[in-house]
Amino acid sequence: MEEIMDLAIIGGGPAGLAAGIYAARARQRAVLFEENLTGGAPALTGTIENYPGFPGGIEGAELVERMREQAASFGLEARTFEPVEFIARAPDGKRLLVRTEKGEYEAWAVILATGMRPARLGIPGEEELLGRGVSYCATCDGAFFRDKEVAVVGGGNSAVEEALFLTRFASRVYIVHRRDRLRADRILQERVLAHPRIEVLWRRVPVEVKGDARVSSLVLRNLDEDALEEKEVQGVFFYVGNIPNSGPVRELAELDEAGFVLTDISLRSSAAGVYAAGDVRAGSVKQVAAAVGEGVTAQMQAQRYVEELLGTSYDRKGP
Ligand code: NAP
């Protein structure tokens, strides 16, 4: 067993990196665990236009790269490609046990900032044709669909933003939405409705992705006519909601019915010393700017908790 950490941060998206910047500056013994490379969801998105301070927007990947560099410049230790399997109470009854794929650690406090992953719709062909025309990431796979026709399923911000992104490559983008109004921000709605190569297929739900070697069409149910329609497309991108990555604290902290971590106003979960920040937290507004603020709040609350527990204050003692 290694030295006991003050703080284990689980997840290297904006919430985790913001918590890490603050922890490193507070000279906490903090480690950030990330199952992949740090960056989180914004690393896989296009331009972020609503993060304050960047008129004209900033590429998601660049924004999180800057956060990563900033955290590293203060000495934050980030262990990438080290997924956390679970978090439990340590035998002393106070500390937390962090079990990863590579080892077991103890920490006085934990911030869960693991975000969420795309939900599957669960229709025939979706799983079978994954990577062969079915995708959950337009930023990753969009370039494979140059001059092709694609469908984007969903009417939220993700679907609409990624549909706009796909127009860089695809000759035609269909947005398949089950209602007659989009959920996405108004400014994005205006852009898709005005776009000459985007067509919204209202009040339709996908029932099957068809194709042999690759996707060849998407079968839709037209809800008004209760009839099936088939659209020839070479790609289908699903944005039908998300599932929280709360697995590591499932046995430890209270979750809401969808699996998001319940917290109080200090971002404390029901388990002492365990905080949640960003998309994985019940009630988070799922914005990069908000995730950053939540990461900061969680770190400051966690630091106070650890200092009270150990009877020390980094601030008062000084370096
Ligand atoms: P979301 O807002 O939950 O939207 C999911 C979409 O999928 C909805 O339009 C929903 O339809 C549809 N849907 C859900 N289940 C379906 C089913 N079984 N069949 C057909 N359609 C189904 O998810 P999201 O777009 O991934 O966004 C998640 C959060 O991140 C949101 O809070 C969003 O604002 C935020 N976000 C923000 C930005 C930004 O600020 N630029 C970018 C990306 C994401 P209904 O509309 O009928 O429910």
Residues whose N, C-alpha, C, O or C-beta is under 5 A from the ligand:
A	BS01	NAP	G154 G155 G156 N157 S158 A159 R178 R179 R183 Y239 V240 G241 V285 K286
